[in-house]
Amino acid sequence: MKSLQEFYNDKDTKENVKMYLIEFLEGIAIKKAFAREDIAGVAEAKELIEKAFDNLDNLFSPKPKKIEPVNEAR
């Protein structure tokens, strides 16, 4: 998990990997479209890649500190 967090913290690399994957899928989609093949799976793969990168934010972004309420009546 440590290496995944290091990947998450390296913003440039993370963005470059994401863009590479999306651009790769776009190339596949174009080839499939010109061949009149179904490209629905490519669109789904793109959505899953985006969700995976969003999930990294959920895993590693700093969580707000929970502030315990103070009972002023005491």
Steps between C-alpha positions, in 0.01 A plus 500: 500500500798729562599504132142584404503794739832616356341483155203703628729765650697539175241722330685529167552126460144425609357745246733372224397138562131592501532699177699219335230245584219727376684585179576131441130418535407786267730350236334162539155661479591676175631180343190308609268775378660503156471121491131541597555297816324551831683756713279489809763299687761768434274767647441282804873443541558878493240551773661229713845655463362837608325339798821322600691828502218668694519215749866584562379837628266322740776270620784747547372856526524645849185443700359796691570468868193420702446760768338370812217723618561672830216494749488860625246408769764338718 
